[in-house]
Amino acid sequence: MTTLSQIIPKLRERGYTDDFEYREGSLYSMKTGKSFTPGELVIERFYRFEGDSNPDDMAVLYAINTSQGIKGIIIDAYGTYDSNELGDFLRNVEIKAIY
């Protein structure tokens, strides 16, 4: 089974070097300080992880590209620690999964 800690370095190698944070209705780039709305983003890859022994370990990792070519990741927990606001936001982002 592939883990979150195994996937993140592989995404970094593929150019997803930024980290995004959800702030007040947009995704904020930790590197550039820019904020993006759903229309400025594309989810290019996503991975769902389920905790075998602990339901608190459930998460989805998203690899995102912006309209400005900034590529990064964001992790959304689901289950006990899910963020309704982030989940609602990401549902409005185009998914164009590439593998």
Stockholm file with secondary structure:
# STOCKHOLM 1.0

chainA/1-99         MTTLSQIIPKLRERGYTDDFEYREGSLYSMKTGKSFTPGELVIERFYRFEGDSNPDDMAVLYAINTSQGIKGIIIDAYGTYDSNELGDFLRNVEIKAIY
#=GR chainA/1-99 SS CCCHHHHHHHHHHTTCCEEEEEETTEEEETTTCCEECGGGEEEEEEEEECCSSCGGGCEEEEEEEETTSCEEEEEEECSTTCCHHHHHHHTTSEECCCC
#=GC SS_cons        CCCHHHHHHHHHHTTCCEEEEEETTEEEETTTCCEECGGGEEEEEEEEECCSSCGGGCEEEEEEEETTSCEEEEEEECSTTCCHHHHHHHTTSEECCCC
//
